[in-house]
Amino acid sequence: WSNSAAAAAAADSVRALAAGQPEGAAGVLALLRTLDRGEALVLGGEGGEQGGGGPDAALSALLRRLSDALGLQRTPLPSGDVAFLKGPGQPPLEGAFAPVLGQDEGGGAEGGGA
C-alpha cells in the first residue's frame, strides 16, 4: 500500500467485513484468495436495485469499502453491476491480511477480538 494510512484503512475494512458477514474471517480469506487468483468480485450496481437496504445492502457496502481500500480496479459491466479486480503488481492479499484476521496463512487460529 502506498502509505501506512492506506494500509491501516485496508486492515480496518478487512476486519469490518469479517465482523459483518456470516462466514467471518474464513469468508474474507476465501474472498481474498479469489482475488489473488485473478478472479473478479462482482457487486450489484451503485443504485441498489434490489430494494431498500437490509443485510445484503450492508454487506455490499462493506465489500465496496474493502474494494476501495484495497485499490481494486473497477470495471462497469453492461448489466449495471461492477467487477472489482486486483491491479497488476498488487501484492498477494491473502498473505497480507491473514495476520490482521488472526489467521496464520494455513488458516488455523480462531480470531478473537474486542
KEKE-3310 file (N, C-alpha, C; in steps of 0.2 Angstrom, whole numbers, plus 5000, padded with zeros to 4 digits):
npx = (5004:5002:5005:5006:4994:4985:4987:4982:4969:4964:4966:4957:4945:4945:4944:4931:4923:4924:4918:4905:4899:4892:4902:4913:4930:4935:4928:4931:4945:4943:4938:4948:4958:4952:4952:4966:4969:4965:4952:4936:4927:4911:4899:4882:4874:4878:4866:4858:4847:4840:4832:4826:4838:4844:4852:4859:4862:4870:4881:4885:4889:4900:4909:4911:4918:4929:4935:4938:4947:4957:4962:4957:4953:4940:4927:4914:4900:4890:4877:4875:4881:4896:4913:4926:4944:4960:4974:4988:5003:5000:5002:5000:4985:4979:4990:4994:4984:4979:4986:4980:4967:4969:4973:4984:4993:4990:4977:4973:4971:4958:4950:4950:4943:4941)
npy = (4994:5011:5020:5021:5025:5021:5007:5004:5008:4998:4987:4989:4989:4976:4969:4974:4969:4955:4955:4958:4949:4932:4921:4926:4928:4917:4918:4930:4928:4918:4926:4935:4926:4922:4934:4935:4925:4931:4932:4940:4951:4953:4966:4972:4985:5003:5009:5001:4992:4981:4984:4991:4992:4982:4967:4962:4974:4981:4972:4973:4986:4985:4977:4986:4996:4989:4985:4998:5002:4992:4996:4991:4988:4995:4989:4993:4984:4978:4974:4983:4980:4980:4975:4970:4970:4964:4975:4975:4970:4971:4966:4949:4947:4938:4933:4945:4950:4939:4939:4950:4946:4937:4924:4912:4909:4896:4895:4893:4897:4903:4919:4930:4944:4961)
npz = (5000:4997:5008:5026:5032:5022:5022:5035:5034:5024:5032:5042:5035:5031:5043:5047:5037:5040:5052:5049:5041:5038:5037:5043:5047:5039:5028:5023:5020:5010:5000:4997:4993:4981:4974:4973:4964:4952:4949:4948:4959:4959:4961:4964:4955:4958:4962:4970:4966:4971:4981:4997:5006:5020:5025:5014:5007:5017:5018:5005:5005:5014:5006:4995:5002:5006:4994:4989:4998:4996:4984:4972:4955:4946:4935:4925:4921:4907:4912:4923:4935:4944:4942:4952:4952:4956:4953:4941:4948:4961:4978:4985:4993:5002:5010:5015:5023:5032:5045:5050:5052:5062:5058:5053:5038:5034:5039:5053:5067:5078:5077:5089:5098:5102)
capx = (5000:5006:5007:5003:4987:4981:4987:4978:4962:4963:4966:4950:4940:4945:4941:4924:4920:4924:4913:4899:4896:4891:4907:4918:4937:4936:4924:4935:4951:4941:4937:4955:4961:4948:4955:4973:4969:4964:4945:4933:4922:4905:4894:4876:4875:4878:4859:4855:4841:4837:4827:4828:4843:4844:4858:4863:4865:4875:4886:4888:4893:4907:4913:4913:4923:4935:4937:4941:4953:4962:4964:4955:4951:4933:4925:4907:4898:4884:4871:4875:4885:4903:4918:4932:4949:4967:4978:4994:5008:4997:5004:4995:4980:4978:4995:4995:4978:4978:4988:4975:4961:4970:4974:4990:4992:4986:4970:4971:4969:4952:4951:4946:4943:4937)
capy = (5000:5017:5023:5017:5026:5017:5000:5004:5008:4992:4982:4991:4987:4968:4967:4976:4964:4949:4955:4960:4943:4926:4917:4928:4928:4912:4920:4935:4925:4915:4931:4937:4921:4923:4940:4933:4920:4935:4932:4947:4952:4957:4968:4975:4992:5008:5011:4996:4990:4975:4986:4996:4990:4976:4964:4962:4981:4982:4968:4976:4992:4983:4975:4992:4999:4985:4986:5005:5002:4988:4999:4986:4991:4994:4989:4993:4979:4980:4973:4988:4978:4982:4970:4973:4966:4967:4978:4972:4971:4972:4960:4944:4950:4934:4933:4952:4951:4934:4941:4955:4942:4932:4918:4911:4908:4890:4896:4889:4900:4907:4926:4933:4951:4966)
capz = (5000:4996:5014:5032:5032:5017:5024:5041:5031:5022:5038:5046:5030:5031:5050:5047:5033:5044:5058:5046:5036:5042:5037:5047:5044:5034:5022:5020:5017:5004:4995:4996:4989:4974:4970:4971:4958:4947:4948:4950:4964:4956:4965:4960:4953:4964:4964:4974:4963:4975:4986:5002:5011:5023:5026:5008:5006:5022:5015:4998:5007:5017:5001:4992:5006:5006:4987:4988:5002:4993:4977:4967:4949:4945:4928:4925:4917:4904:4917:4928:4940:4944:4943:4955:4951:4958:4948:4940:4953:4968:4982:4987:4998:5007:5014:5019:5028:5036:5051:5053:5054:5067:5055:5050:5031:5033:5042:5059:5073:5078:5078:5095:5096:5106)
cpx = (5004:5008:5004:4996:4982:4981:4982:4970:4960:4962:4959:4945:4939:4942:4933:4920:4919:4919:4906:4896:4897:4897:4913:4925:4938:4933:4928:4942:4949:4941:4944:4959:4958:4951:4962:4974:4967:4956:4942:4928:4917:4900:4888:4878:4875:4871:4856:4848:4837:4832:4830:4832:4843:4851:4862:4866:4870:4882:4890:4892:4900:4911:4915:4919:4930:4939:4941:4948:4959:4965:4962:4952:4944:4931:4918:4905:4891:4877:4870:4878:4892:4907:4924:4938:4956:4970:4985:4999:5006:5000:4999:4991:4979:4983:4996:4989:4977:4980:4983:4969:4963:4971:4981:4988:4988:4979:4969:4968:4962:4954:4947:4945:4939:4941)
cpy = (5006:5021:5019:5019:5022:5009:4999:5004:5002:4987:4983:4988:4979:4966:4969:4971:4957:4949:4956:4954:4937:4921:4919:4929:4923:4914:4926:4933:4921:4920:4934:4932:4921:4928:4939:4929:4924:4935:4939:4946:4956:4959:4972:4982:4997:5009:5007:4994:4984:4977:4990:4993:4983:4973:4964:4969:4983:4978:4971:4983:4991:4981:4981:4995:4996:4986:4993:5005:4998:4991:4995:4991:4990:4994:4988:4988:4981:4979:4978:4986:4981:4976:4973:4968:4969:4970:4974:4974:4972:4965:4955:4947:4945:4934:4940:4953:4945:4936:4946:4951:4937:4925:4917:4909:4901:4890:4892:4892:4904:4914:4928:4940:4955:4971)
cpz = (5000:5003:5020:5033:5028:5019:5031:5039:5028:5027:5041:5042:5031:5038:5050:5043:5037:5049:5055:5041:5040:5043:5041:5043:5039:5027:5018:5017:5010:4998:4993:4991:4982:4970:4969:4965:4952:4945:4951:4955:4960:4961:4961:4959:4959:4966:4969:4972:4967:4980:4991:5007:5014:5023:5020:5006:5011:5020:5009:5000:5010:5011:4997:4995:5006:4999:4986:4992:5000:4986:4972:4961:4948:4937:4928:4920:4913:4908:4922:4934:4939:4946:4946:4954:4954:4952:4947:4945:4960:4972:4983:4993:5004:5012:5018:5024:5033:5043:5055:5055:5060:5065:5053:5043:5030:5036:5048:5064:5073:5080:5084:5093:5101:5107)
residu = (TRP:SER:ASN:SER:ALA:ALA:ALA:ALA:ALA:ALA:ALA:ASP:SER:VAL:ARG:ALA:LEU:ALA:ALA:GLY:GLN:PRO:GLU:GLY:ALA:ALA:GLY:VAL:LEU:ALA:LEU:LEU:ARG:THR:LEU:ASP:ARG:GLY:GLU:ALA:LEU:VAL:LEU:GLY:GLY:GLU:GLY:GLY:GLU:GLN:GLY:GLY:GLY:GLY:PRO:ASP:ALA:ALA:LEU:SER:ALA:LEU:LEU:ARG:ARG:LEU:SER:ASP:ALA:LEU:GLY:LEU:GLN:ARG:THR:PRO:LEU:PRO:SER:GLY:ASP:VAL:ALA:PHE:LEU:LYS:GLY:PRO:GLY:GLN:PRO:PRO:LEU:GLU:GLY:ALA:PHE:ALA:PRO:VAL:LEU:GLY:GLN:ASP:GLU:GLY:GLY:GLY:ALA:GLU:GLY:GLY:GLY:ALA)
# end
